[in-house]
């Protein structure tokens, strides 16, 4: 299982580490360049002796494996030298560029600031911020909202006296919450380099970060183009020349690099660019499929400084993947690709093995948080809960979806389908569940809650669910202005079901008071159908039984059936098919 995370045990710092070797070794002495650089690792091995106590049984073998890997690395790291220590930093995950428009939500900004404060309280001295092409490119979409977001966030970082490193990446189609595939299809190399450089210059001018990595993982950041080591070296070198001409001197340090699982040829090419200040390395698993990635981590700095003794080393992503020694690591794209695979596997197993399908959906969400993969997985979880009448899972998954994807482009369709499920599957027939659902829907805006309640009421009418319709219509009316169309629709829905209850007179009176000229075509059809049913009910003979009341069992089923049939005919007539 490949999941980014921190050292097992409670003593993590921080889970999403970036550590920069800020000490530039004197050119006259290279006796201890590795010692200086190795101090970058110290903060990540403070908990080497943490025991596996409390680790779930199924993960204890993996825990011991990872602990042994860290212990082996610990033995190889020299003692920290005297002098300036590296900058300890962490990635701001809530500001990950792959979240796309989710970043622009007011709630998302508040969550990012809370994460920023939490990281500072943990001891972080710097923040790694990922900004991805083509979010700042006008040809893709309006970049101003994103630019404003990033500028404000950079100011928040500086206000907290933290260093800022920006990784200029590329949205990966399999990982992003915005669909970039149509845009990438039209790309060619000249356009890609031109637009990336324009974004780079914008980042430097607008955000004024302390560090900018021009590229950190060349393969995944190629936007589907076939780019060679030579292509990337040319882009970095030409960008540095152009920045010098366009901006003159500026304080930001510039770097480029790759993952330690990549070919050293990338690092070799970048290290030979004299104007480049640092090499940026990524490391995820320490050991994978018999290959010790940390051996490269220990070896590459010496090779880099053999090319340029003055190069700084930055680890902008140093994440301990939960990966066993015998498991194969497939590179940085693996989490998103694995998320897609898990989603597909979950769909294939949905009918045969629901439990396994749900486990795969959970894995997909974990591998691709904040993306279309996670959103699709959550919607599928809700669908499986509906199919199995699992009210508890339906409730919890609904809450998670509303919290995480309130402003999704899929939300209108989700609300409609959710209303159908609630109205037809009996998932909230229990008054206690309805009360909890009211609390869950508080996560939405008043207008969104109103829309959901009205949808539930309308769908409930077709199912003849009197109690459900009255609950939903009453809530919708409470949220609507007294003279609004929504309030009128709520009254119509509630009155339409009252005529098949003991409150017939109240329902009929309300129906007759509704001004037809304020209704839309759909509502006019419902009103006409309800009045016809009311007339039918009025003609029903009243049979005395016991206390003189009409025995409900003698007439109500036929009335409900008549109501349902009439409303269904109206609904079909007004649907796309206009039957």
LUMVOKOL-341351 format. One record per residue: x, y, z of N, C-alpha, C in turn. Coordinates in steps of 0.05 Angstrom, whole numbers, plus 5000, padded with zeros to 4 digits. Example, Ala and Ser with C-alpha at 12.3 -4.5 7.8 and 13.67 -1.06 7.14 Angstrom:
% residues 2
526448865156524649105156526449345156525749555142527349795143525850015157
This chain:
% residues 579
501749765000500050005000501850255000501350434982502950674979501350914987501851015011500351245021502351435033502251695024504151885035503451935064505451955081504952005109507552035124507352035150509752075167510651825180512651855197513751635212511651505229511351235230509351115247509851185276507751225291508151295319507351585323507051665348505951925354507852155353510452095347512452305349513152435322511252435304511752555277512552845279514352935262514653215256515553255228514453465215511553445211511153225191508753135188508152905171508952955142508753205133509253275105511753445103514053325108516453475113517753585089518853825091520753935072523054025088525453945082527754035097529754135078530854375083532754505065535454525077537454445063540254485073541054755065540954935084541355225079544355295081546055105088548855175092550355135066551455345056553055325031555955255039557055025031559654945039561755125026563955195041566055355030567255215006567855364985569055244961571855144967573055244987575855164993575954905009573754815019573754575036571254415031571654155023569353985019569653735037571053775059571453545076568953445089567053625094564653535108562053625093561953625067559453725054557053545060557553285062555353105068554453135097556353195115555553235143553653465145554353685131552553915132549853845120549853705098547353645085545653445101547053265114545553055129543953175152544653415161543053525183540153575174539753575148537053605137535353375145536553145151534952915157534252885187535653035203535452985232532653005243531153205234528453245246526553015238527252865219525452655210526152385222528152365239528852115252528952135282527552335293527552375322526152145336524352015322522751805336523551525327526051485322526951225312526450995331526251055357525850845376522950805385521050935372518250895379517350605375516050495394515250215391512750185375512049945368509649895352507149865369507449925395505149895413502850065404500449955402498150105393497750085363499649985348499349955319497349735313495449775295493549565288495049315280493949085287495248835282496048795253494248865235494748815206497048985195497849205210499949375201502549345217502549165237504949145254507349045238507048865219509348775203510449005187508649165175509549395159510949595178509849635202511049825221513949735227514249485233516949385240518849415217517749375192519449405168520349695165518449885168519150165166521050255188520550145212522350215235525150125230525449885218528149785212529449955190527850035170528950205149530050475161528450595179529350845191531750805209531850585223534150525240536650495223536450365200538750335182539650605171537750785165538451045156539751205178538751175202539751325225542751265229543451005225546250935229548051055209546951125186548551245164548851545165547251675181547251965182549352065202551252225194553252335213551952525233553452585254552452775274552153045261550253205271549753465261552153645266552953805247555253985250554454235266556354385275555854635288555054835267553755045275552955255256549955255249549255385227546455415220545255155212542955095224541554845217539654895193538854685180537054715157534354825166532954925147530255035151528254795151526854765173524854555175522154665164521054535144518654635132516654415126514254485119512154285114510454375091509354185076507554245054504854325064503654535053501054625061499054475043498154245053496454065037493754175029492654335047489954445041490054645018492454745011492754934989493854794964493754524964494754374941493254464915494854524895493654644870491754454856491954194861490154004848487254034858486854184879484154214889482554414872483954564856482554744836480754944849478254954840476355154849475655124879476154894890475654854919477255054935479655124925481355314939479955584943478255654925477055924925474655944943473755724955471455734974472355875000470456015012471156155036471955965059470555745060471155545081473955425077474755395052477355275046479555465055479255725051481255915060481655905090479455895104479555885134480955625143480455405129481655155136484655165131485455295109488355325103489755485124488555695133489755865154490055705180488055545186488255375210490555185208490855065184493154875180495755025182495855265171498255425172499155485201497155555217497755605246498655355260497355135254498054875266500954795260501754835235504454755227506454935240505855195243507655365257507955285286505655215298505755125326507354865330507454705309508954455311511954515309512754755300515554815298516454865269514654865250515454915222516655195220518755215204520055475199519555565170518355395155517855465127515455315117514355405094511955285082512555225052511754985044511954915015509254945003508955104982506455164969506655064940504754904932504754794905502854964887503955084867502355234847502755104820500555034807500754864783499755014758501354974737500555054710498154874702496154964689495755234677493855414693493655394719491755554735492155854732494655934727495256224724495556304695494556144677494656204648491956294638491856544627489256654619487856484597489456344580488156184559486655944570487355864595485955634607483355724620483555924637481256044651482156294665480356444675481056694689482956644712485456734711487356674732487156854756485757074754485757274776484857164803482657014804481856904830484056734843485456574827487556404838489956574846490556774830492856944836492257094862489857204865489157344890489357154914488456904910488656704932491456664940493256614921496056554927497556794939496957034929498157274939497457314969494857284975493957315002495157095020495456855010496556635025499556695030500956795010503856855014504157075035502357265036502457475057501957355084500057165086499557025111502056875121503456755103505856605110507956805121508357025107510357225116509557345142506957395146505957505171506857335195506857075191507656885212510656835213512157005197515056995197516156715189514856605169515656345158516856395130518756225122519856225095517856095076517956175051516056065031517555945007517055695002518155564978515755494960515855574935513755514916514755304897513255084895513854884874511954944851513255014828511555064804511254804790508854684793508354424781506554444757505254214751503354194729500954034739498554124734496253964741496253694727495953484742495853214730492953144726492253064702489453024695488152814713489652614721488452404738488152484767489152714774489352794802487853054808487253204787486153474790483153474792482053664807479153694809478053854786479753974770478854104745479853944721478153934701478853774678480753924659483253844658485253974642485753824616484553594612485153434589484553574562482253704559481753844534483854054528484854184549486954394545489554264537490254044550492853914544492953804516490653714506490553604479491553804458491154064463491954274443494754374448496154264468498754374475500954274456502954434451505454354439507654464456510054384450512354464467512754764468512754914446513255204448511155344465508655264462506555384478506855314507507455064513507754974541509955134554512355154541514555304553513855604557512555714537511856004538509956054561507855894563505855944585507055874612508655674614509855614640511755834649513255944631515056164638513456414647511256464633509556694641508556664669507656414676506756364703509056394723511356294716513656314734514256604740514256774720514857064725512657184742510157114737507957214754508357134783509056884788509556794815511756954829513957004815516157154827515357444833513957564815513257844819511057884840508957714838506557754855506957644883508257414886508557284912511157344926513257394911515957444922516757234942516656984934517356764953520356754958521256614978524056584984525456384965523956184956524955984938522755914918523655854893521855754873523255524858521855294859522855064844521455054817523055084795521855104768520654834760521854614768520754354762521854164783520153994794521053814815520753514808518853454789518553184779517953204749519953204733519653264704517553094690517552834695515652654681512752734685511752724710508952794715508253084708510253254707509753544703509953624674509753424656510153484627507553524612505253524626502653574614502053394590503053144591502452964570504352984546506153174546508153204525510453014529511752934508514152774510516652954512517453004537519653194542522053044552524353094541526852954548528353114570530452994580532153124599533253384586533953364561535053594547532953824545530453744540528253944539527954094565527953944587527654074613530054244620532454154614534754314620534754574604533854554579533654794562531654994574529354884583527355064594528355204619529655064637530655184662532755394655534655324638536855514631535755764618534055724598532955954584531156124602529756004620528056154639529756334657532056224666533856384683534956624667535656574642536656804626534457014622531956914615529757104610529057264635529057124658528457264684530457484689532957424683535057634687534557874670533557824645533058054627530458194635528458044643525758164648525658294676526958174695526658274723529158384735531358344722533958434734534558254758535658374779536358214802533858194821533657964834531457924853532457724874531357734898532457574920531657284920529657204905528656924906530856734896531256514910533056304901531456114883532756034862531355864842532655584841530955384837531955114837530454934818531354684815530054484798531054214808529454004802530353744811528453524803528453304818526853074811526652894836525252674833525052474855527552294854528252184877530652014877530151754863527651694856526951464840527451514810527851774802528351834775531251794766531751844741534451814730536152044740538551994749540352204758541052394736540452324711541052494689539652764692537252774703535853024708537553204727538353084749539853234769542453324757543753154742546353224729545953464710543753454695543253674676542753944691541153934712540554174727542954274743544554094754546854174770548854324754548954274728550854404710550054694703547654784711546755054706547755234728549755394723551055544745549255744758547455854744545656064755543455944773543255684773541255544789542355514818540755604837541755614865541755344879539655174873539454924888538254704872538654454881537454224870535354124890532954084879530654004896530153704892530253554914529853264913527253184927525952974917523652854931524352574938523452494962523752214971521252124984520251884976517851774989518451515004518751294990519551045005522551035010523350945033526250915038527350665024525650455022526450215009524050114993524450014969522249914953523349704933522049474933522749254914525749194915526849204939529649134942531549364937530549584926532349814920532050024943534350094953534450284976534550564966532250704967532250974957533951154974534251095000535851265017538751245011539651024997542351014988542851234968540951274950541151494930541151764945539451784965539352024980541952094993543351905002545951945014548151994994547851884970549951894950549652144932547252214924546952424904548052694912547952794937549053054943552053074937553552854942556352854935556752874905555052744890555252754861554453024850552453144863551653414855553853614860555053604883557153794890559853734876559953504864562353444847562053604821559553664814559053834790559154124797557954204819557954484829558054474859560354534870560654524899558954724914557954924900556355124914553355074913552554854901549654804900548454744927546254874933544754804957543054554951542254414972540454184969537954234984535654194971533054234983531453964981530153895002528253665001525453785006524153854984521553994987519353784993519753534986517853324994519453085004519253035030520652815043518552665059517152485046514852355058515352055061514951955084515451675089512951515080513151395056510851245046510550985063508150905067507550655081507850425061510350365055510950175034512949975045512249715043514049505052516449465034518449325045520949285030520549145004518648955003518148794979516148914960514949144968513049274950514449454930513349474906514649624885513449914885515250104884514450384882514550464853512350594843512250654814512450944809513351104828513751384823511451554834511751814830509952004842507051994831506751894807504051874796502451654809503751484823502451244833500051294850500051494869497651534885495151594868495351764848493051834833492151604815494151474802493551244786492351024803493450974826492350774844489550844853489051104857486351194864484351124842485151174817483451094794482950794793485150644797484950354796483050254818483450364842481750284865478750344859478250574846475550654840474350454820475850384800474850194780474349924792476249834809475949574821473549564840473049784853470749804871468149774855468049894832465649874815465249584806467449454798467249174789466248984811467049044836466348874858463748944873462549164864460249274879458049064883457448904863455248714865456148454878458648374874459648124884460548134913461948354920463148374947462948664956460748734968460249004976462349104996463048935015465049005036467649085023468648915005471148974991470949224974468649254961468249494945468449744962467249744985467349975003470150035012471749815018474549855026476149975004475649904979477050014956476250304952473750374956472850654954474250824975474550714999475950865020478850905013480050705000482850724992483150934970481250934951481351134929481251414941479551454961479251724973481851804987483151605000485551665015487851734996487951594973490051634953489751904938487352004935486952244919485052434933485852544956484152724971483652984956481153084957480553344945480253344915480253104903480153084874477552964865477252954838474852824827474652534835476952404840476952124848475652094875476452264894475152254920472252314919471552514903468652584901467052354889468152234868466752004855466451774875468651724890468551504909466451554931466251794940464251864961461351824950460951924925458251894914457651594910459651434903459151144900458551014927459951104948459351004975456451054982455451294976452751364982450851184966451451134941449750964924449650684935451950574944451950304955450350294981450550514997448950525021445950515015445150654994442350654986441550374977443150254960442449984950442149774972443749804993443649615015441949705039440649945035439050065057440650095082443150165079444950215102444650515110442750565128442150845135444550985149445950835165448250955180450451045160451150875141453150955122452151185104449551165097448351375080448651645094448151645120448251895135451151995138453051825145455751915149457151995122456551845101457751915075456552175064454052215068452752465060454052695074454552675100455752885115458552955104460152745098462852785087462652925060460852835043460652955017459953245018457953315034457053595037459253765048460853655066463053815078465253865058465853665042468253685025467653794997465153754987464653834959462154004957461754184975459354354976459054504950461254604938461054764914461854624889461754364890462354204866460454254843461454234819459654264796457654034794458253814808456453584808454353604830454453814847452653834870449753844862448953994841446053994834445053724827446553574811445653294804445653124829447653154846447752994871445253054888444553304891442253374908439653244897439353254870436953134859436852834864439052694859439052404863438752334892440052494909439852454938436952474947435552674936432752714944431052474935431552364912430152134902430651894921433151864929433851644947432451664974432551904985431251955011428251895009427051984987424151954984423151674978424851514965423951254956425051014971427151064987428450835000427950815030426451005041425850995070428251025088430251165078432751195094432451395117430451575116430151765138427251755148426051515147423351495158423251535188425451465201425651495230425951785237424251885255424452175263427152255274428452065288431152125299433052175277432952005256434752045233434152305219431552375217430852635204432152865220432052845246433253055262436253075258437552845256440452855251441052955223439252885204439652985177439353285175437553395191437253685192439953805200441253685219443853785228445953765206445953535192447853505170447453715148444953765141444453955120445154245128445654295154446454555163449154625151450654425140453254485127452854645102450454635091449854775066448755055071448755215050447555475052444455445054443155655063440255645066438855585040439855705018438555654992438955364983441355244989441854974981440054784998439854835024438054675041435254685031434354925025431654965015431154804990433154804972432954654947432654354952434254254971434153974978431553894990430554055009427953995022425653995002425754184984423654194963423753954945426253864938426553634921425553384935426153354961425253124976422153124978421053364983418153384984416853294958417953394936416753324910416953024904419352914909419752624904418052464923417752564948416052424967413152404959412252614945409452614935409052384916410952334899410652114880410651844893411951834917412051584931409751554951408151754954405951744973406851745002409251865008410351875035409452125049407252105062405952335074407652475095408652315114410352425135412852555125414152435106416552535094416052805080413852815065413153055050412653285070411153235091410453445110413053545123414853365131417353445143419053625124419353525100421053675081419753935073417153945068415754185060415854395082415554305107415654495129418354615132420454455129423154565131423754765108422754695084423254875061421755135065419355125076417755365081419155545102420255415122421655565143424055725132425355615111427755745100427055945078424555955069423756125047422356385057422656595042421256835048418256795044416656935060413756885060412456915033413357105017412057154991413657044968415456854973417256754952415956514938416956454914415956224899416555964913418755964928419555714943417555664965416655874979414755845000412155744989411355844966408855764954408955464945411255384935411655104927411554924951412655004974412554854998409654815007408155035007405255015015403754814997404354824971403054654951403654354957406154294963406954014968405553914993405654075014404453985040401453955036400154135023397254125020396453885003398153814984397553594966397353324980398853295002398753045017396653065040396053305049394053325070391353225062390753235036388053155027387652855028389752705033389352415037389852335066389552535084389852485113387252585126387252565152384952665167384852965167386853105156386853395155386053485127384053335115383153385088382253675085380653775103379554045101381754255100383754225117385954415117387454405091387954165081389354135055387854255032385154205031383554315009383454615010383154725035383055015038385655145028387855025034390455125025390755114995389954884984390054854955388355064941385955114951384155304938385155594941386855644961387855914966390355984949391555784936394055824922393455964895394756194890394256344865395556194841393956104823394955944800396856104783396456374781398156534763401056554773401556474798404256484809405756214807404456014796405655754794406955714766409055544766410155474740408555244729409255144705407654944692407554684708409754604720409854364735408054374760408254604773406554644798403654664791403054794768400254814760399054534755400654354743399754084738399253944764401053974784400653844810398153954824397754214823395354334836392754214823392754204797390354094784389853804792392053644793391753364800390853344829391953504847391153494875388253564879387253764864384453854867382653634856383453494835381853274825381653054845383852994858383852784879382152874902382353134910380653234932377653194925376953254901374153214893373352924895375252744887374652454889374352374919376052484936375852424965373252524976372452764968369952884978367552714972367652564949365352404941365452134955367652054969367851794982365751775004364351555007362351525029363751505055362751625076363951605103362551385118363951175124362850945138363450965168361350945184361750965212362850705223364750735241365950485253366950565281365650455301366550505328365950795336367950975333367651245342366451425320365551305299364251465278366151565257368751515259370651615239370751415216371451515193371751345170374051145174373550885171375750685173377850725151380150815159382150895139382950665121382950425131383650195115381750145092379250235095377350175075377650355050378650595053378750775030381450885023383250925043385651075039387650955019387950685019389850574999389050644971386450634964385550704938386051004932385651164952386051454949388951514944390651384960393551424957394451334929393351104921394050994894393151194873390751304876389751504857391551744856392351834880394052074882396752024868397851794875400451724863400251704833398151574823397751544794397551814781395951994793395452254781398052414780399552414802401952574804404052464785404152194783406052074764405452154735402852164729402052234702402852524696402452694716403252974713406253004709407752854727410652864726411752764699410552544689411452444663410752634641408452754643407652944622409553184620410453274644412153504644415153444642415853184640418653114638419453144609422053084604423153114577421552964556420552724564419052564545416252674540415152834558412452944556410452734548410452514564408652304557405752384562
